[in-house]
Amino acid sequence: MIRAIVLDPKDNVATLLAGGKAGDTCILQGERSGEVSLVDDIAFGHKVCIVPTTSGSDVRKYGQIIGKATRAIGVGEHTHVHNIQSGRRTRLEGR
């Protein structure tokens, strides 16, 4: 089984502590517990969605808003540049 860390109870993504393949079970540790079935292959250090997230919603990691969902993201989906717009990128472009 794959493990993922959640550092804040408001987080809607978890960070994988090892890479996983679609269909693998991911065990959440930290401020949330439970299991998530991976929908996609996800590399070490990347994010997995742990609660249903609607398009336009904040994406939270480590208690911080890291971007906005550009489409609905289901539990177990890889959460990365293909389905979120980075808050950091937006701030930098606005300068």
C-alpha positions in Angstrom: 0.0 0.0 0.0 1.0 3.6 -0.7 1.1 6.2 2.0 0.3 9.9 1.7 0.6 12.8 4.1 -2.0 15.3 5.1 -0.7 18.2 7.3 -3.9 20.2 7.8 -7.5 19.0 8.3 -8.6 21.6 5.6 -6.4 20.0 2.9 -8.2 18.5 -0.1 -5.1 16.9 -1.5 -2.4 14.6 0.1 1.2 14.2 -0.9 2.3 10.7 -1.9 5.3 9.4 0.0 6.0 6.8 -2.8 4.8 6.5 -6.3 1.6 4.6 -7.0 -0.3 3.1 -9.9 -3.9 3.4 -10.8 -5.9 0.9 -8.6 -3.4 1.1 -5.7 -4.8 1.8 -2.3 -3.3 4.9 -0.7 -3.4 5.2 3.1 -3.8 8.8 4.5 -1.7 9.7 7.4 -1.4 12.9 9.5 -4.4 15.2 10.0 -6.7 12.8 8.1 -7.0 9.1 8.1 -8.6 6.6 5.7 -7.9 5.1 2.3 -8.1 6.4 -1.2 -8.0 4.3 -4.4 -5.7 5.9 -6.9 -7.5 6.6 -10.2 -4.2 7.6 -12.0 -0.6 6.7 -11.8 0.9 9.3 -9.5 4.6 9.9 -8.9 6.4 10.3 -5.5 5.8 13.8 -4.1 2.8 14.5 -6.3 -0.7 15.2 -5.0 -3.8 13.0 -4.9 -7.3 14.5 -4.4 -8.8 13.2 -1.2 -12.2 14.9 -1.3 -14.4 15.7 -4.3 -13.3 19.2 -5.6 -15.5 21.3 -7.9 -14.2 23.4 -10.7 -13.1 26.8 -9.4 -12.6 25.5 -5.8 -9.5 26.2 -3.9 -6.9 23.4 -3.8 -5.3 23.2 -0.3 -2.0 21.5 0.6 -0.3 21.8 3.9 -3.0 24.3 5.0 -2.2 26.7 2.2 -4.2 27.5 -1.0 -1.9 26.4 -3.8 -4.3 27.1 -6.7 -7.8 26.7 -8.1 -9.3 23.6 -9.7 -9.7 24.1 -13.5 -12.2 21.3 -13.6 -14.0 18.9 -11.2 -11.4 16.6 -9.6 -12.5 13.3 -8.1 -11.2 11.4 -5.1 -8.1 9.5 -6.2 -7.2 11.6 -9.1 -3.7 13.0 -9.7 -3.9 16.7 -8.9 -1.3 18.7 -10.8 -0.9 21.3 -13.6 -3.4 19.5 -15.8 -6.3 20.2 -13.5 -5.3 23.1 -11.3 -4.1 26.7 -11.9 -1.3 27.5 -9.6 -1.9 30.4 -7.2 1.8 31.1 -7.3 1.9 31.3 -11.1 -1.1 33.7 -11.1 0.5 35.9 -8.5 3.8 36.1 -10.5 2.0 36.9 -13.8 0.1 39.7 -12.1 3.2 41.6 -11.2 
